Amino acid sequence: MDPDADQYRFSGIGARYTLGSLMLGALYAKDQVSYRNGRAESEDKVWELTAVYDISQKWAARAGYRHLDNDGGDGMSLRDTTLELQYKLTPRSSLYSAYVFCDGEDGLADNTITSFGGSSNSESFYHLGLRYEF
């Protein structure tokens, strides 16, 4: 969190629809940050689409798209498409392998390049992980 931030505001709405083994989801969210020191207010607007298909009781295929734009802050944008394969270990935990195609733009704040997660918003990446759902 930014020590100069005065107030954080967040709102969002989402929905999901399940049809047999297929789940479709959509989310729209907006967050705003205002500052004490006279800096311009920053606002992110993001929408996400998700599809999950249960191949079997243990395997699922997931796909998603995220579109984020920042206004008034660092000007960062995200355009991510994710393809993932998930193996369910228990009802709440799973192993997954994903590839994320990134086509966003890094931001610029106080002459410093900003990005999401520390890597460039235009560099695609692959990852393996362990997921635990609370």
C-alpha positions in Angstrom: 0.0 0.0 0.0 1.1 3.5 -0.8 1.9 5.5 2.4 0.6 8.7 0.7 -2.8 7.1 -0.1 -5.8 8.7 1.7 -8.6 6.4 0.7 -9.1 3.1 -1.2 -12.5 2.4 -2.7 -13.4 -0.9 -4.4 -16.6 -2.1 -6.1 -17.4 -5.0 -8.3 -20.0 -7.3 -9.6 -19.7 -10.9 -10.9 -21.8 -13.8 -12.1 -21.3 -17.4 -13.0 -23.4 -19.9 -14.8 -23.0 -23.7 -14.6 -24.2 -26.0 -17.3 -23.3 -29.6 -16.6 -19.5 -29.8 -16.5 -19.0 -26.3 -17.8 -18.8 -23.2 -15.6 -18.8 -19.7 -17.2 -18.0 -16.6 -15.1 -17.7 -12.9 -15.6 -16.5 -10.1 -13.3 -16.4 -6.3 -13.5 -14.5 -4.3 -10.9 -13.3 -0.8 -10.3 -11.0 0.5 -7.7 -10.0 4.1 -6.9 -7.2 5.5 -4.8 -7.1 9.1 -3.6 -4.0 10.7 -2.1 -3.2 13.2 0.7 -0.4 14.9 -1.1 -2.4 16.3 -4.0 -1.4 13.6 -6.4 -4.1 12.8 -9.0 -6.6 10.1 -8.1 -5.9 6.7 -9.7 -8.6 4.4 -11.0 -8.4 0.8 -12.3 -11.3 -0.7 -14.3 -11.1 -4.4 -15.0 -13.3 -7.1 -16.5 -12.6 -10.8 -16.5 -14.1 -13.8 -18.3 -13.6 -17.4 -17.1 -14.5 -20.8 -18.3 -13.9 -24.1 -16.4 -14.6 -27.5 -17.8 -14.5 -30.6 -15.6 -12.9 -33.3 -17.8 -13.3 -35.8 -15.0 -13.6 -35.8 -11.2 -9.8 -35.2 -11.0 -9.0 -33.1 -14.1 -10.3 -29.7 -15.1 -9.4 -27.3 -18.0 -9.6 -23.6 -17.4 -9.4 -20.5 -19.6 -9.6 -16.9 -18.8 -9.2 -13.4 -20.1 -8.4 -10.2 -18.1 -8.7 -6.6 -19.4 -7.5 -3.8 -17.0 -6.9 -0.1 -17.7 -5.6 2.5 -15.3 -6.6 6.1 -15.5 -4.9 8.9 -13.6 -2.2 6.8 -12.1 0.6 5.0 -13.8 -1.3 4.2 -17.0 -0.7 0.5 -16.8 -2.9 -1.9 -18.8 -3.3 -5.7 -18.7 -4.5 -7.9 -21.5 -4.0 -11.5 -20.3 -5.3 -14.8 -21.7 -4.7 -17.8 -19.5 -4.9 -21.5 -20.4 -4.6 -23.9 -17.5 -4.8 -27.6 -16.7 -5.7 -28.6 -13.1 -5.4 -31.9 -11.2 -7.5 -32.0 -8.1 -5.7 -33.6 -5.1 -8.6 -33.0 -2.6 -11.9 -31.1 -2.8 -9.9 -27.9 -1.7 -6.4 -28.4 -3.2 -5.0 -29.0 -6.6 -1.9 -28.9 -8.7 -2.0 -26.8 -11.9 0.0 -25.8 -14.9 -0.8 -22.6 -16.8 0.5 -20.5 -19.6 -0.4 -16.8 -19.6 -0.3 -14.9 -22.9 0.3 -11.2 -21.9 -0.2 -8.3 -24.3 -0.5 -5.3 -21.8 1.6 -2.2 -21.3 3.8 -1.3 -18.3 2.9 1.9 -16.5 5.1 4.9 -15.5 4.9 6.5 -12.1 7.5 9.1 -10.9 9.8 8.1 -13.8 9.7 4.5 -12.6 8.3 1.7 -14.8 5.5 -0.2 -13.0 4.0 -3.6 -13.8 1.8 -6.2 -12.2 3.8 -8.8 -10.2 7.2 -7.4 -11.1 7.5 -8.7 -14.6 6.7 -6.8 -17.8 3.0 -6.7 -18.7 3.8 -7.7 -22.3 5.9 -10.8 -21.4 4.0 -14.1 -21.5 5.0 -16.8 -18.9 4.4 -20.4 -17.8 4.0 -21.6 -14.3 3.3 -24.6 -12.1 1.6 -24.3 -8.8 -0.3 -25.7 -5.8 -3.7 -24.1 -5.2 -5.6 -24.3 -1.9 -9.1 -22.9 -1.9 -10.4 -21.6 1.4 
